[in-house]
Amino acid sequence: WPSIYVSIDVIVNQETPPHLDKVSAPSLLDLVVSLGTHDAQFHISDLCSIFGYQPGTMIYLAGKLLHHSVPKWEKGERIALA
């Protein structure tokens, strides 16, 4: 199907270390969608911010410019579309 995104990654039950998105354009926002049954948090270290990342959460961010991560969570299954 047609999409405005260059790629879609599916991340299943993986911690995501702090990183910058290599493929993203600095002038565009990336979309990350959280699915599953987990209780994870979404960290944006450049902003010293931690956000709730429950299933159903959608986060838009400048992934090429802001270091972001999802550390280990306590329970549940995590699926992320990024």
C-alpha positions as CSV (number, residue, x, y, z in Angstrom):
1,W,0.0,0.0,0.0
2,P,1.2,3.6,-0.5
3,S,3.0,5.1,2.5
4,I,4.7,8.4,3.3
5,Y,7.3,6.4,5.3
6,V,10.5,4.9,3.8
7,S,10.4,1.8,6.0
8,I,8.4,0.2,8.8
9,D,10.2,-1.8,11.5
10,V,8.5,-4.4,13.7
11,I,10.1,-4.8,17.1
12,V,9.0,-7.7,19.3
13,N,10.0,-8.0,22.9
14,Q,13.3,-6.2,22.5
15,E,14.9,-3.6,24.6
16,T,15.9,-0.6,22.4
17,P,19.2,1.0,23.5
18,P,19.6,4.8,23.1
19,H,20.0,5.6,19.4
20,L,19.3,8.0,16.5
21,D,17.4,6.8,13.5
22,K,19.8,6.6,10.6
23,V,17.2,6.5,7.7
24,S,15.0,9.4,8.9
25,A,15.1,12.9,7.5
26,P,16.0,15.6,10.1
27,S,13.1,17.8,9.0
28,L,10.4,15.0,9.4
29,L,8.9,13.3,12.4
30,D,9.0,9.5,12.9
31,L,6.0,7.6,14.3
32,V,6.4,4.9,16.9
33,V,3.3,2.8,17.8
34,S,3.2,0.6,21.0
35,L,1.2,-2.6,21.0
36,G,1.0,-5.6,23.3
37,T,0.5,-6.1,27.0
38,H,3.6,-4.5,28.5
39,D,4.3,-1.7,31.0
40,A,7.3,-0.1,29.2
41,Q,8.6,3.5,29.2
42,F,9.9,5.6,26.3
43,H,13.0,7.6,27.1
44,I,14.2,10.7,25.2
45,S,17.6,11.3,26.8
46,D,18.4,14.5,24.9
47,L,15.3,16.0,26.6
48,C,15.8,14.2,30.0
49,S,12.3,12.9,29.5
50,I,10.5,9.6,30.3
51,F,7.1,8.9,28.9
52,G,4.5,6.2,29.6
53,Y,4.5,3.8,26.7
54,Q,1.5,1.7,27.3
55,P,-0.1,-0.3,24.5
56,G,-2.0,2.0,22.2
57,T,0.5,4.9,22.6
58,M,1.7,6.7,19.5
59,I,4.8,8.9,19.7
60,Y,5.9,11.3,17.0
61,L,9.6,12.5,17.3
62,A,12.5,13.7,15.4
63,G,14.3,10.4,15.6
64,K,17.3,11.5,13.6
65,L,17.9,14.3,16.1
66,L,16.8,13.0,19.5
67,H,18.4,10.0,21.2
68,H,15.6,7.7,22.3
69,S,15.3,4.2,23.9
70,V,12.9,1.7,25.5
71,P,14.7,0.0,28.5
72,K,13.8,-3.4,30.0
73,W,10.2,-3.5,31.3
74,E,8.8,-5.7,34.1
75,K,6.0,-7.7,32.5
76,G,4.1,-8.3,29.3
77,E,4.7,-8.6,25.6
78,R,5.9,-5.5,23.6
79,I,5.3,-5.0,19.9
80,A,6.4,-1.7,18.4
81,L,5.9,-0.4,14.8
82,A,8.5,2.2,14.0
